[in-house]
Amino acid sequence: MKYKLVHKTKYEYAQAVNNYHSLLCLMPRTLPNQSCRNFHIQITPQPSQIVERTDFYGNKTHYFSLHAPHKELTVLTTALVERNVEDMGALFMPSEISCAAARQRQLSDRSLKIALLEYILPSPMVKWGQDISAFASDCFQEDMPLYECVRNLCRKIYTEFDFVPDFTTVHTPIEDVLAAKKGVCQDFSHLAIACIRSFGFAARYVSGYLETLPPPGRPKLQGSDASHAWISVFIPDYGWCDFDPTNNVVPGERHIVTAWGRDYSDVPPLKGIIFSYGKHTLTVEVDVIPV
């Protein structure tokens, strides 16, 4: 599948902003099963320069700053992305390595343990206690394949939780999500990662996009798509395998990968520092258009 990706972010400020520094993480990654071409950033007001960087996790980021007063800021990114289904067969091949064997592999292979450690330990937005471990305890059995256990966990989250936009914020603790059984893709991904790490396995947060399909017989509305999040779990002999707990699917051609890290705090689409005061409003429009 080939897609035209459009992501528009607009800030409107009550008072003029005099200085603004921002880091964007919006460029889709180039992977064996995904290519990104013609990535373009248009920022209004226009900064003097946009500096491309590669972060610790290999994600492409772009830094810019504005030093003139402004009451609106628009960041528009476009790209052409191709997903190659023929190269994604490994994602759908269930692994038979058990939880016990996977854990033993990590313990006996020192270099592997070091490489995975940051995805096993707590991170800024993924911490867990007894309640989270107890929630996932029926999904993880030592003699069961790790792949199957993760699929069971994603199925449990999909079945027991309701997708409710605006119920949570970026900073809502995972324990509150678990108690309310409500949230969005970011919450469900953080919960799944916390559960998996609580049993000693490596899991990372994946940010990107998902092409949404309109109801039968109805046209797709412009700007109706959205950023999406899912997880990736390291399974020995297979490597990193993706899972989408929000939709209870193995990510496929409709999932476009932008970045990955320990949790959302490593890969927000935009993060910055504003030198001003007063409130502001934020609107985001996303289009994932099949070409």
Stockholm file with secondary structure:
# STOCKHOLM 1.0

chainA/1-291         MKYKLVHKTKYEYAQAVNNYHSLLCLMPRTLPNQSCRNFHIQITPQPSQIVERTDFYGNKTHYFSLHAPHKELTVLTTALVERNVEDMGALFMPSEISCAAARQRQLSDRSLKIALLEYILPSPMVKWGQDISAFASDCFQEDMPLYECVRNLCRKIYTEFDFVPDFTTVHTPIEDVLAAKKGVCQDFSHLAIACIRSFGFAARYVSGYLETLPPPGRPKLQGSDASHAWISVFIPDYGWCDFDPTNNVVPGERHIVTAWGRDYSDVPPLKGIIFSYGKHTLTVEVDVIPV
#=GR chainA/1-291 SS CEEEEEEEEEEEEEEEECEEEEEECCSCCCBTTEEEEEEEEEEESCCSCCEEEECTTSCEEEEEEECSCEEEEEEEEEEEEEECGGGGGGGGSCCCCBHHHHHHHHHHCHHHHHHHGGGTSCBTTBCCCHHHHHHHTTTCCTTSBHHHHHHHHHHHHHHHCEECTTSSCTTCCHHHHHHHTEECHHHHHHHHHHHHHHTTCCEEEEEEEECCCCCTTSCCCTTBBEEEEEEEEEETTTEEEEEBTTTTBCCCTTEEEEEEESSGGGCCSEEEEEECCSCEEEEEEEEEEEC
#=GC SS_cons         CEEEEEEEEEEEEEEEECEEEEEECCSCCCBTTEEEEEEEEEEESCCSCCEEEECTTSCEEEEEEECSCEEEEEEEEEEEEEECGGGGGGGGSCCCCBHHHHHHHHHHCHHHHHHHGGGTSCBTTBCCCHHHHHHHTTTCCTTSBHHHHHHHHHHHHHHHCEECTTSSCTTCCHHHHHHHTEECHHHHHHHHHHHHHHTTCCEEEEEEEECCCCCTTSCCCTTBBEEEEEEEEEETTTEEEEEBTTTTBCCCTTEEEEEEESSGGGCCSEEEEEECCSCEEEEEEEEEEEC
//
